[in-house]
């Protein structure tokens, strides 16, 4: 019987790890593949160029999708499909095929991972036989590392292969969840990019205009959707993030209090002292001393400075 969903039910019914059945880089030129199917899930990722994938479904017209650089299709191999690459448009691809393998030895199974990640649970329950998604670079890097790791193994896959498959599944599940948004929910795509930029750059002297430029939005528009989603301004969020990072460094490291400003992107040492006291209610030195004393007197119920 033809499997219509993206993943077989066994992925959620038994503890299994992903087992690679084929994996390769390939430069395609002037290629017209016949329809075929195979008993594995397949990821076809376009590194460069353009290609077309035709998919034949029972009792439905053929589906045809065009893939460009940074886009990929994940499809159930039991569905008839074929690849077409035009003569004047070569296409370089990375393909990985896999199926549910044996129970992992001492590691989490895909089923267990899905039990802890709602996005992955949703991906494993997709009823369509294929998905076309656009990468933000993380999927390609993980796929490439996975293929290189598989190439380096002589017989049995090591722990890194399992970890990379898990990472791949979670990344694809997040992209799938984001791609399902429409209308006002599309704003969450910009929010994700905005938050990533902030968390990657809070140690630098960044401003709202820099964040807006990084996600290609007008800074006033970004400010409105940010406040609508999180209930605070970008500046407030950045201040809160930097304050928590400063507190963590004061509690858990021996970095001189005066130097913490260089780790969180807050001006000069003098400005950091005043900024921290304004937002934390105590100076950096007082905060560190209070938390050290709390650690020494935990059994006495020493209060936490905030």
DRENDO-1510 file (C-alpha; in Angstrom, 1 decimal, always signed):
<recs>
REC; n; res; u; v; w
REC; 1; UNK; +0.0; +0.0; +0.0 .
REC; 2; UNK; +1.3; +3.4; -0.9 .
REC; 3; UNK; +2.3; +5.5; +2.1 .
REC; 4; UNK; +0.6; +9.0; +1.8 .
REC; 5; UNK; +2.1; +10.8; +4.8 .
REC; 6; UNK; +5.6; +12.2; +5.0 .
REC; 7; UNK; +6.8; +9.7; +7.7 .
REC; 8; UNK; +5.6; +6.2; +8.4 .
REC; 9; UNK; +3.8; +5.7; +11.7 .
REC; 10; UNK; +6.7; +3.6; +13.0 .
REC; 11; UNK; +8.7; +6.8; +13.7 .
REC; 12; UNK; +6.2; +7.6; +16.5 .
REC; 13; UNK; +5.3; +4.0; +17.5 .
REC; 14; UNK; +8.7; +2.5; +18.3 .
REC; 15; UNK; +12.0; +3.8; +19.5 .
REC; 16; UNK; +14.2; +4.1; +16.5 .
REC; 17; UNK; +17.1; +6.2; +15.2 .
REC; 18; UNK; +17.5; +7.4; +11.6 .
REC; 19; UNK; +19.6; +5.2; +9.4 .
REC; 20; UNK; +21.1; +6.6; +6.2 .
REC; 21; UNK; +20.6; +4.5; +3.1 .
REC; 22; UNK; +22.1; +6.9; +0.5 .
REC; 23; UNK; +23.9; +10.3; +0.6 .
REC; 24; UNK; +25.8; +12.2; -2.0 .
REC; 25; UNK; +26.6; +15.5; -3.6 .
REC; 26; UNK; +25.8; +15.7; -7.4 .
REC; 27; UNK; +26.2; +18.2; -10.1 .
REC; 28; UNK; +23.2; +17.7; -12.5 .
REC; 29; UNK; +23.2; +18.9; -16.1 .
REC; 30; UNK; +20.6; +18.4; -18.8 .
REC; 31; UNK; +19.0; +15.5; -16.8 .
REC; 32; UNK; +15.5; +14.0; -17.0 .
REC; 33; UNK; +15.0; +11.3; -14.5 .
REC; 34; UNK; +12.3; +8.7; -14.9 .
REC; 35; UNK; +9.6; +8.4; -12.2 .
REC; 36; UNK; +10.7; +6.1; -9.4 .
REC; 37; UNK; +10.1; +5.4; -5.7 .
REC; 38; UNK; +12.1; +3.9; -2.9 .
REC; 39; UNK; +11.5; +2.9; +0.7 .
REC; 40; UNK; +13.1; +5.8; +2.4 .
REC; 41; UNK; +12.5; +9.5; +3.2 .
REC; 42; UNK; +14.6; +11.7; +0.9 .
REC; 43; UNK; +15.9; +15.2; +1.2 .
REC; 44; UNK; +16.9; +16.9; -2.0 .
REC; 45; UNK; +18.7; +20.2; -1.3 .
REC; 46; UNK; +19.7; +22.7; -4.0 .
REC; 47; UNK; +23.2; +24.1; -3.4 .
REC; 48; UNK; +23.2; +26.1; -6.6 .
REC; 49; UNK; +21.2; +26.5; -9.8 .
REC; 50; UNK; +17.6; +25.5; -10.4 .
REC; 51; UNK; +15.7; +22.2; -10.8 .
REC; 52; UNK; +12.2; +20.8; -11.0 .
REC; 53; UNK; +10.7; +17.9; -9.1 .
REC; 54; UNK; +7.6; +16.2; -10.4 .
REC; 55; UNK; +5.6; +14.2; -7.9 .
REC; 56; UNK; +2.8; +11.8; -8.9 .
REC; 57; UNK; +0.0; +11.2; -6.4 .
REC; 58; UNK; -2.8; +8.7; -6.5 .
REC; 59; UNK; -6.0; +10.1; -8.0 .
REC; 60; UNK; -4.5; +13.6; -8.2 .
REC; 61; UNK; -2.8; +15.6; -11.0 .
REC; 62; UNK; +1.0; +15.6; -11.0 .
REC; 63; UNK; +2.6; +18.2; -8.8 .
REC; 64; UNK; +5.6; +20.1; -10.0 .
REC; 65; UNK; +7.8; +22.3; -7.9 .
REC; 66; UNK; +10.8; +24.4; -8.8 .
REC; 67; UNK; +13.7; +24.5; -6.4 .
REC; 68; UNK; +16.2; +27.3; -6.3 .
REC; 69; UNK; +19.4; +27.8; -4.3 .
REC; 70; UNK; +18.8; +27.3; -0.6 .
REC; 71; UNK; +15.5; +25.4; -1.1 .
REC; 72; UNK; +14.9; +21.8; -0.5 .
REC; 73; UNK; +12.2; +19.1; -0.7 .
REC; 74; UNK; +11.7; +16.4; +1.8 .
REC; 75; UNK; +9.5; +13.6; +0.5 .
REC; 76; UNK; +8.3; +10.1; +1.3 .
REC; 77; UNK; +10.2; +7.8; -1.1 .
REC; 78; UNK; +7.1; +5.6; -1.6 .
REC; 79; UNK; +5.7; +8.4; -3.7 .
REC; 80; UNK; +6.5; +8.5; -7.4 .
REC; 81; UNK; +8.8; +11.4; -8.2 .
REC; 82; UNK; +11.5; +12.5; -10.7 .
REC; 83; UNK; +14.1; +15.2; -11.1 .
REC; 84; UNK; +14.4; +17.4; -14.1 .
REC; 85; UNK; +17.3; +19.7; -14.8 .
REC; 86; UNK; +17.2; +21.9; -18.0 .
REC; 87; UNK; +20.1; +22.0; -20.4 .
REC; 88; UNK; +20.9; +25.6; -19.9 .
REC; 89; UNK; +20.6; +25.6; -16.1 .
REC; 90; UNK; +22.9; +23.1; -14.2 .
REC; 91; UNK; +22.0; +22.3; -10.6 .
REC; 92; UNK; +24.2; +21.1; -7.8 .
REC; 93; UNK; +22.4; +19.2; -5.1 .
REC; 94; UNK; +23.0; +17.4; -1.8 .
REC; 95; UNK; +20.8; +14.3; -1.3 .
REC; 96; UNK; +20.3; +12.3; +1.8 .
REC; 97; UNK; +17.9; +9.3; +2.1 .
REC; 98; UNK; +17.1; +7.6; +5.4 .
REC; 99; UNK; +14.6; +5.3; +7.1 .
REC; 100; UNK; +13.8; +4.3; +10.7 .
REC; 101; UNK; +16.6; +2.1; +11.9 .
REC; 102; UNK; +17.2; +0.1; +15.0 .
REC; 103; UNK; +16.8; +1.3; +18.6 .
REC; 104; UNK; +19.6; +3.6; +19.5 .
REC; 105; UNK; +22.1; +2.3; +22.0 .
REC; 106; UNK; +21.9; +4.6; +25.1 .
REC; 107; UNK; +20.8; +7.6; +23.1 .
REC; 108; UNK; +17.4; +9.2; +22.6 .
REC; 109; UNK; +15.2; +7.9; +19.8 .
REC; 110; UNK; +13.4; +10.1; +17.3 .
REC; 111; UNK; +10.1; +9.2; +19.1 .
REC; 112; UNK; +11.6; +10.4; +22.5 .
REC; 113; UNK; +12.9; +13.5; +20.9 .
REC; 114; UNK; +9.4; +14.3; +19.4 .
REC; 115; UNK; +7.9; +13.8; +22.9 .
REC; 116; UNK; +10.0; +16.8; +24.0 .
REC; 117; UNK; +9.6; +19.0; +20.9 .
REC; 118; UNK; +6.2; +20.0; +19.7 .
REC; 119; UNK; +7.5; +21.2; +16.3 .
REC; 120; UNK; +9.1; +17.8; +15.6 .
REC; 121; UNK; +5.9; +16.0; +16.7 .
REC; 122; UNK; +4.0; +18.1; +14.1 .
REC; 123; UNK; +6.5; +17.3; +11.4 .
REC; 124; UNK; +6.3; +13.6; +12.0 .
REC; 125; UNK; +2.5; +13.8; +11.7 .
REC; 126; UNK; +2.4; +15.6; +8.4 .
REC; 127; UNK; -0.1; +13.9; +6.1 .
REC; 128; UNK; +1.2; +15.3; +2.8 .
REC; 129; UNK; +3.8; +13.1; +1.1 .
REC; 130; UNK; +6.2; +16.0; +0.6 .
REC; 131; UNK; +7.2; +19.4; +1.8 .
REC; 132; UNK; +9.0; +22.2; +0.0 .
REC; 133; UNK; +10.9; +24.5; +2.4 .
REC; 134; UNK; +13.4; +27.4; +2.3 .
REC; 135; UNK; +16.5; +27.1; +4.4 .
REC; 136; UNK; +18.2; +29.9; +6.4 .
REC; 137; UNK; +21.6; +28.1; +6.1 .
REC; 138; UNK; +21.4; +25.9; +9.2 .
REC; 139; UNK; +19.9; +22.9; +7.4 .
REC; 140; UNK; +22.6; +22.9; +4.7 .
REC; 141; UNK; +25.4; +23.1; +7.2 .
REC; 142; UNK; +23.9; +20.2; +9.2 .
REC; 143; UNK; +23.3; +18.1; +6.0 .
REC; 144; UNK; +26.9; +18.7; +4.9 .
REC; 145; UNK; +28.3; +17.7; +8.3 .
REC; 146; UNK; +26.1; +14.6; +8.3 .
REC; 147; UNK; +27.3; +13.5; +4.8 .
REC; 148; UNK; +31.0; +14.2; +5.7 .
REC; 149; UNK; +30.6; +12.2; +9.0 .
REC; 150; UNK; +28.9; +9.3; +7.2 .
REC; 151; UNK; +31.8; +9.3; +4.6 .
REC; 152; UNK; +34.3; +9.1; +7.4 .
REC; 153; UNK; +32.8; +6.0; +8.9 .
REC; 154; UNK; +33.9; +2.5; +7.8 .
REC; 155; UNK; +31.1; +0.4; +9.2 .
REC; 156; UNK; +28.7; +1.4; +12.0 .
REC; 157; UNK; +27.6; +5.0; +12.4 .
REC; 158; UNK; +28.9; +6.7; +15.5 .
REC; 159; UNK; +27.2; +9.0; +18.1 .
REC; 160; UNK; +27.8; +12.1; +15.9 .
REC; 161; UNK; +25.6; +10.7; +13.1 .
REC; 162; UNK; +22.7; +10.3; +15.5 .
REC; 163; UNK; +23.2; +13.8; +16.9 .
REC; 164; UNK; +23.3; +15.3; +13.5 .
REC; 165; UNK; +20.2; +13.5; +12.4 .
REC; 166; UNK; +18.4; +14.8; +15.5 .
REC; 167; UNK; +19.6; +18.3; +14.8 .
REC; 168; UNK; +18.5; +18.0; +11.2 .
REC; 169; UNK; +15.0; +16.9; +12.2 .
REC; 170; UNK; +14.6; +19.7; +14.7 .
REC; 171; UNK; +15.8; +22.4; +12.3 .
REC; 172; UNK; +13.4; +21.2; +9.5 .
REC; 173; UNK; +10.6; +21.0; +12.0 .
REC; 174; UNK; +11.1; +24.7; +13.0 .
REC; 175; UNK; +11.3; +25.8; +9.4 .
REC; 176; UNK; +8.1; +23.8; +8.7 .
REC; 177; UNK; +6.3; +25.5; +11.6 .
REC; 178; UNK; +7.4; +28.9; +10.4 .
REC; 179; UNK; +6.5; +28.2; +6.8 .
REC; 180; UNK; +3.0; +27.3; +7.9 .
REC; 181; UNK; +2.3; +30.9; +9.0 .
REC; 182; UNK; +0.3; +33.3; +6.9 .
REC; 183; UNK; -1.1; +36.8; +7.3 .
REC; 184; UNK; -0.2; +38.5; +10.5 .
REC; 185; UNK; +1.7; +35.4; +11.7 .
REC; 186; UNK; +4.2; +36.0; +9.0 .
REC; 187; UNK; +5.6; +38.6; +11.4 .
REC; 188; UNK; +7.0; +35.8; +13.5 .
REC; 189; UNK; +9.5; +35.1; +10.8 .
REC; 190; UNK; +10.9; +38.6; +11.2 .
REC; 191; UNK; +10.8; +38.2; +15.0 .
REC; 192; UNK; +12.9; +35.1; +14.9 .
REC; 193; UNK; +15.5; +36.8; +12.7 .
REC; 194; UNK; +15.4; +39.8; +14.9 .
REC; 195; UNK; +15.9; +37.8; +18.1 .
REC; 196; UNK; +18.7; +35.8; +16.6 .
REC; 197; UNK; +20.5; +39.0; +15.6 .
REC; 198; UNK; +20.1; +40.4; +19.1 .
REC; 199; UNK; +21.4; +37.3; +20.8 .
REC; 200; UNK; +24.4; +37.0; +18.4 .
REC; 201; UNK; +25.4; +40.7; +18.8 .
REC; 202; UNK; +24.3; +42.0; +22.2 .
REC; 203; UNK; +28.0; +42.3; +23.1 .
REC; 204; UNK; +28.4; +45.0; +20.5 .
REC; 205; UNK; +27.2; +48.6; +20.4 .
REC; 206; UNK; +24.1; +47.8; +18.3 .
REC; 207; UNK; +21.0; +50.0; +18.0 .
REC; 208; UNK; +17.5; +49.5; +16.8 .
REC; 209; UNK; +18.4; +50.7; +13.3 .
REC; 210; UNK; +21.1; +48.1; +13.0 .
REC; 211; UNK; +18.7; +45.3; +14.0 .
REC; 212; UNK; +16.1; +46.5; +11.5 .
REC; 213; UNK; +18.7; +46.6; +8.7 .
REC; 214; UNK; +19.7; +43.0; +9.6 .
REC; 215; UNK; +16.2; +41.8; +9.0 .
REC; 216; UNK; +15.4; +44.2; +6.1 .
REC; 217; UNK; +12.6; +46.0; +7.8 .
REC; 218; UNK; +11.8; +49.7; +8.5 .
REC; 219; UNK; +12.8; +50.2; +12.1 .
REC; 220; UNK; +9.4; +51.8; +13.0 .
REC; 221; UNK; +7.6; +48.8; +11.6 .
REC; 222; UNK; +9.9; +46.3; +13.3 .
REC; 223; UNK; +9.3; +48.2; +16.6 .
REC; 224; UNK; +5.6; +47.8; +16.3 .
REC; 225; UNK; +5.5; +44.0; +15.6 .
REC; 226; UNK; +8.2; +43.5; +18.3 .
REC; 227; UNK; +6.1; +45.2; +20.9 .
REC; 228; UNK; +2.9; +43.4; +19.7 .
REC; 229; UNK; +4.6; +40.0; +20.1 .
REC; 230; UNK; +6.6; +40.5; +23.3 .
REC; 231; UNK; +4.9; +43.4; +25.1 .
REC; 232; UNK; +8.1; +45.5; +25.3 .
REC; 233; UNK; +10.3; +47.6; +23.0 .
REC; 234; UNK; +13.4; +46.3; +21.4 .
REC; 235; UNK; +15.5; +48.6; +23.6 .
REC; 236; UNK; +13.8; +47.2; +26.7 .
REC; 237; UNK; +14.4; +43.6; +25.6 .
REC; 238; UNK; +18.0; +44.4; +24.8 .
REC; 239; UNK; +18.5; +46.1; +28.2 .
REC; 240; UNK; +16.9; +43.1; +30.0 .
REC; 241; UNK; +19.1; +40.6; +28.0 .
REC; 242; UNK; +22.3; +42.5; +28.8 .
REC; 243; UNK; +21.4; +42.9; +32.4 .
REC; 244; UNK; +20.9; +39.1; +32.8 .
REC; 245; UNK; +24.2; +38.4; +31.0 .
REC; 246; UNK; +26.0; +40.9; +33.3 .
REC; 247; UNK; +24.4; +39.3; +36.4 .
REC; 248; UNK; +25.5; +35.8; +35.2 .
REC; 249; UNK; +29.1; +36.9; +34.6 .
REC; 250; UNK; +29.2; +38.6; +38.0 .
REC; 251; UNK; +27.8; +35.5; +39.7 .
REC; 252; UNK; +29.7; +32.8; +37.8 .
REC; 253; UNK; +33.0; +34.2; +36.7 .
REC; 254; UNK; +36.0; +36.1; +38.2 .
REC; 255; UNK; +36.0; +38.8; +35.4 .
REC; 256; UNK; +36.6; +42.1; +37.1 .
REC; 257; UNK; +33.3; +44.0; +37.6 .
REC; 258; UNK; +34.6; +47.0; +35.7 .
REC; 259; UNK; +35.3; +44.8; +32.7 .
REC; 260; UNK; +31.9; +43.3; +32.3 .
REC; 261; UNK; +30.8; +46.2; +30.1 .
REC; 262; UNK; +33.0; +44.8; +27.4 .
REC; 263; UNK; +31.1; +41.5; +27.3 .
REC; 264; UNK; +27.6; +43.0; +27.0 .
REC; 265; UNK; +28.1; +46.0; +24.7 .
REC; 266; UNK; +27.4; +48.7; +27.4 .
REC; 267; UNK; +29.6; +51.8; +26.8 .
REC; 268; UNK; +32.4; +52.7; +29.2 .
REC; 269; UNK; +33.2; +51.4; +32.6 .
REC; 270; UNK; +31.8; +54.5; +34.2 .
REC; 271; UNK; +28.6; +54.3; +32.2 .
REC; 272; UNK; +28.2; +50.5; +33.0 .
REC; 273; UNK; +28.4; +51.2; +36.7 .
REC; 274; UNK; +25.6; +53.7; +36.6 .
REC; 275; UNK; +23.6; +51.7; +34.0 .
REC; 276; UNK; +23.8; +48.5; +36.2 .
REC; 277; UNK; +22.8; +50.3; +39.4 .
REC; 278; UNK; +19.8; +52.0; +37.6 .
REC; 279; UNK; +18.5; +48.7; +36.3 .
REC; 280; UNK; +19.5; +46.3; +39.1 .
REC; 281; UNK; +19.1; +48.5; +42.1 .
REC; 282; UNK; +22.7; +47.9; +43.3 .
REC; 283; UNK; +26.2; +48.4; +41.9 .
REC; 284; UNK; +28.0; +45.5; +40.1 .
REC; 285; UNK; +30.4; +45.1; +43.1 .
REC; 286; UNK; +27.5; +45.0; +45.5 .
REC; 287; UNK; +25.6; +42.5; +43.4 .
REC; 288; UNK; +28.6; +40.1; +43.2 .
REC; 289; UNK; +29.3; +40.5; +46.9 .
REC; 290; UNK; +25.6; +39.8; +47.7 .
REC; 291; UNK; +25.5; +36.7; +45.6 .
REC; 292; UNK; +28.8; +35.4; +47.0 .
REC; 293; UNK; +27.4; +35.9; +50.5 .
REC; 294; UNK; +24.2; +34.1; +49.5 .
REC; 295; UNK; +26.2; +31.1; +48.3 .
REC; 296; UNK; +28.1; +31.1; +51.6 .
REC; 297; UNK; +25.0; +31.4; +53.7 .
REC; 298; UNK; +22.4; +29.4; +51.7 .
REC; 299; UNK; +21.2; +27.6; +54.8 .
REC; 300; UNK; +20.4; +30.9; +56.4 .
REC; 301; UNK; +18.0; +31.9; +53.6 .
REC; 302; UNK; +20.2; +34.8; +52.4 .
REC; 303; UNK; +18.1; +36.9; +50.0 .
REC; 304; UNK; +18.8; +37.4; +46.4 .
REC; 305; UNK; +19.6; +40.9; +45.2 .
REC; 306; UNK; +17.6; +41.9; +42.1 .
</recs>
